[in-house]
Amino acid sequence: MKLLFLEKAELLHDDPHRKIRTIDDHYSYPSVIRLRRYINLPYKRIVLSRRNIMKRDNNTCQYCGSHSDLTLDHVMPRSRQGGDTWENLVTACNKCNVKKGNRTPDEANMQLKTLPYRPIHITFFQNLMNTVQDDWKPYLYM
């Protein structure tokens, strides 16, 4: 609201079901705004952590689809120079992780449901809200 009042941003879409009320007036509740002048904010990369890998994989085993007894699995085992990277770590249930052992998914004849990838901020924003409002989709390139 402050950016709108200072005319540093313009209102692109408002929420018709909500209003901001003051003693004397009421205003549209902003849903999407656009800055009039772009300010470059360098995004920090999303930290590689157990929690973030589980979030990326929707707390689902990437081999069998199970949601219980989850752990992390190295697609290319560490013993074969597989590192701790976004592209090499997936969520796996304990049963599938033991079954795969010290082999690649192809050697163990186990297919990944989705290939591991480095997530972007929009992906994590979606997961935080569980969904993205329909009004936002044209502005988020979805």
Secondary structure in CASP SS format (residue, H / E / C, confidence):
PFRMAT SS
TARGET T0000
AUTHOR 0000-0000-0000
METHOD secondary structure of the structure
MODEL  1
M C 1.00
K H 1.00
L H 1.00
L H 1.00
F H 1.00
L C 1.00
E C 1.00
K C 1.00
A E 1.00
E E 1.00
L E 1.00
L E 1.00
H E 1.00
D E 1.00
D E 1.00
P E 1.00
H E 1.00
R E 1.00
K E 1.00
I E 1.00
R E 1.00
T C 1.00
I C 1.00
D C 1.00
D C 1.00
H E 1.00
Y E 1.00
S E 1.00
Y E 1.00
P E 1.00
S E 1.00
V E 1.00
I E 1.00
R E 1.00
L E 1.00
R C 1.00
R C 1.00
Y C 1.00
I C 1.00
N C 1.00
L C 1.00
P C 1.00
Y C 1.00
K C 1.00
R C 1.00
I C 1.00
V C 1.00
L C 1.00
S C 1.00
R H 1.00
R H 1.00
N H 1.00
I H 1.00
M H 1.00
K H 1.00
R H 1.00
D C 1.00
N C 1.00
N C 1.00
T C 1.00
C C 1.00
Q C 1.00
Y C 1.00
C C 1.00
G C 1.00
S C 1.00
H C 1.00
S C 1.00
D C 1.00
L E 1.00
T E 1.00
L E 1.00
D E 1.00
H E 1.00
V C 1.00
M C 1.00
P C 1.00
R H 1.00
S H 1.00
R H 1.00
Q C 1.00
G C 1.00
G C 1.00
D C 1.00
T C 1.00
W C 1.00
E C 1.00
N C 1.00
L E 1.00
V E 1.00
T E 1.00
A E 1.00
C E 1.00
N H 1.00
K H 1.00
C H 1.00
N H 1.00
V H 1.00
K H 1.00
K H 1.00
G C 1.00
N C 1.00
R C 1.00
T C 1.00
P C 1.00
D C 1.00
E C 1.00
A C 1.00
N C 1.00
M C 1.00
Q C 1.00
L C 1.00
K C 1.00
T C 1.00
L C 1.00
P C 1.00
Y C 1.00
R C 1.00
P C 1.00
I C 1.00
H H 1.00
I H 1.00
T H 1.00
F H 1.00
F H 1.00
Q H 1.00
N H 1.00
L H 1.00
M H 1.00
N C 1.00
T C 1.00
V C 1.00
Q C 1.00
D C 1.00
D C 1.00
W C 1.00
K H 1.00
P H 1.00
Y H 1.00
L C 1.00
Y C 1.00
M C 1.00
END
